[in-house]
Amino acid sequence: MSSLEIFQFAVKQLAYISAPLIVFTAIMYSDRIIHEIFAIVYKTRKALPR
């Protein structure tokens, strides 16, 4: 195995490990953002008189 092949293998392994973590953090972060948006919408709707 050449150093280039080893490097490519290492990059692939890193991608397999990091991809689920990135997806997980993205889901967690988007969930928080959605909650924030809902909170803002709820507050503004309560503030506005019907």
C-alpha angles and dihedrals in degrees: 000000000000123000089253092056090048090050092050090048091050091049090050092050090048091050092051090051098041099041096071090044091052091047091047094050091045091053092046092048095046089049089056092046091051090050090050092050091048090049092051092047091048092050094047091047090050091047094051112080114232 
